[in-house]
Amino acid sequence: MSIDLGSEAPSFVLPGVDGNDHSLDDYGDAKLLVVVQYCNHCPYVLAWEGRLMAVARDYAQKGVRVVAINSNDVAHYPEDSFEQMKARAEKLGFPFDYLFDESQSLAHALGAERTPEVFLFDKGRRLRYHGAIDDSRDDNAVTRSYLREAIDALLAGEEPPTAETEAVGCTVKWK
């Protein structure tokens, strides 16, 4: 069960593929923080990957930060290892931080269940949107861009038109 809307973002310190540790406080200057439960191998993540990269690029100048978190059990899913994360981020030029939650503590704190699964926090780091990036894993069939709608609303000082949707994807691979 994921955290409730209005809940405070859980604190974390996790290693990033850039060689640095990243904490919640490192994103203190962001107007909005998008935390996405992520991984390398899930076909749903791969289907949404380009659109998530576009969101990160399109909103970077507006003070929105995107952070992808991989919490999967690498013993059973070696393609999600930290080394493979580094290789994928470098190959694709991720415009967002990609962090490794080896202990799965952040995934547990968020109540994450799927990859990809979005948690959008406002400037006060309260959860304002939770769920899917948009309404279709098929690029050509998207009719609602839930994450973009929520970001646009919050940047305009309004409530997201949709605050929760069902996250669609692979399950988080628990140890």
C-alpha positions in Angstrom: 0.0 0.0 0.0 1.6 3.3 -1.1 1.8 6.4 1.0 -1.3 8.6 1.1 -1.7 11.8 -0.8 -0.4 14.7 1.4 2.2 12.5 3.0 5.7 13.8 3.5 8.5 12.5 1.2 10.5 9.9 3.0 14.1 10.8 3.6 16.9 8.9 1.8 20.5 8.8 0.9 21.2 6.6 -2.1 24.1 6.1 -4.5 23.6 7.4 -8.0 25.0 6.2 -11.3 27.0 9.5 -11.4 29.2 8.2 -8.6 27.6 10.5 -6.0 25.3 9.8 -3.1 22.0 11.7 -3.3 19.7 12.6 -0.5 16.2 14.1 -0.4 17.9 17.4 0.8 19.9 17.6 -2.4 16.6 18.4 -4.2 15.6 21.1 -1.8 15.8 23.8 -4.5 13.3 21.9 -6.8 9.8 23.4 -7.1 8.5 19.8 -7.6 10.2 16.5 -7.2 9.2 13.5 -9.3 10.3 10.2 -7.8 9.8 7.2 -10.1 10.2 3.6 -9.0 12.3 2.3 -11.9 14.5 -0.5 -13.2 16.4 -1.7 -16.3 14.6 -4.9 -17.3 10.8 -4.2 -17.1 9.1 -3.9 -20.5 6.7 -1.3 -19.0 9.6 0.9 -17.9 11.1 0.5 -21.3 7.8 1.5 -23.0 7.6 4.7 -20.9 11.3 5.5 -20.8 11.3 8.0 -23.7 8.3 9.9 -22.3 9.8 10.1 -18.8 13.1 11.4 -20.3 11.0 14.0 -22.2 9.2 15.1 -19.0 12.6 15.5 -17.2 14.0 17.6 -20.1 10.8 19.6 -20.7 10.4 20.7 -17.1 14.0 21.0 -16.0 14.1 24.8 -16.6 10.8 25.1 -14.6 12.4 23.8 -11.4 11.1 20.2 -11.7 13.6 17.4 -10.8 13.0 13.8 -11.8 14.7 11.0 -9.9 14.5 7.4 -10.9 15.0 4.8 -8.1 15.8 1.1 -8.7 15.0 -1.1 -5.7 14.9 -4.5 -7.4 16.5 -7.6 -6.0 19.6 -7.9 -8.3 20.4 -11.4 -7.1 17.3 -12.6 -9.1 17.4 -9.8 -11.7 21.1 -9.2 -12.5 20.2 -6.9 -15.4 19.1 -4.4 -12.7 22.5 -4.4 -11.0 24.2 -1.1 -10.2 26.8 -1.7 -13.0 24.0 -2.3 -15.5 22.2 0.8 -14.2 25.3 2.9 -14.9 25.7 1.4 -18.4 22.0 2.1 -19.3 22.0 5.6 -18.0 25.2 6.4 -19.9 24.0 4.7 -23.1 20.7 6.6 -23.1 21.9 9.8 -21.6 19.4 9.9 -18.8 18.4 13.6 -18.0 17.6 12.5 -14.5 19.4 11.0 -11.5 19.2 7.2 -11.4 19.7 5.9 -7.8 20.1 2.4 -6.4 18.0 1.5 -3.4 19.8 -1.8 -2.7 18.3 -2.1 0.8 14.8 -1.5 -0.6 14.2 0.9 2.2 12.9 3.8 0.0 10.6 1.4 -1.9 9.2 0.2 1.4 8.8 3.8 2.7 6.9 4.8 -0.4 4.9 1.7 -0.5 5.9 1.2 -4.1 4.5 -1.7 -5.9 5.2 -1.3 -9.6 7.8 -0.2 -12.1 7.3 2.5 -13.3 5.4 4.1 -10.5 5.4 7.9 -10.0 5.3 9.9 -6.8 5.1 13.7 -7.4 6.0 15.9 -4.4 5.4 19.6 -4.2 7.8 22.2 -2.9 6.9 21.3 0.7 7.6 17.6 -0.2 4.1 16.5 0.2 2.7 13.8 -2.2 0.4 15.5 -4.7 0.2 12.9 -7.4 0.7 9.1 -7.4 0.4 6.6 -10.2 1.1 6.2 -13.9 3.1 8.5 -16.2 0.2 8.5 -18.6 -2.7 6.3 -19.8 -1.0 4.0 -22.3 2.3 2.1 -22.6 1.9 2.7 -26.4 3.4 6.0 -27.4 0.7 6.4 -30.1 -2.3 5.7 -27.9 -1.7 8.2 -25.1 -4.8 10.4 -24.5 -4.1 11.6 -20.9 -0.6 12.6 -19.7 -1.3 12.4 -15.9 2.1 13.4 -14.8 2.4 16.4 -17.1 -1.1 17.5 -16.1 -0.2 17.3 -12.4 3.1 19.1 -12.9 1.4 21.9 -14.9 -1.4 22.3 -12.4 1.0 22.4 -9.4 3.3 24.9 -11.2 0.2 27.1 -11.8 -0.7 26.9 -8.1 -3.7 24.6 -8.8 -4.7 21.1 -7.7 -3.8 18.3 -10.1 -6.9 17.4 -12.2 -6.2 13.7 -11.3 -4.4 13.0 -8.1 -4.2 9.2 -8.2 -4.1 6.6 -11.0 -3.3 3.0 -11.0 0.4 2.4 -11.7 0.8 -0.2 -14.4 3.9 -2.2 -14.8 6.0 -5.0 -13.4 6.0 -5.6 -9.7 8.9 -4.4 -7.6 11.2 -7.4 -7.2 11.5 -7.8 -3.4 14.3 -9.7 -1.7 
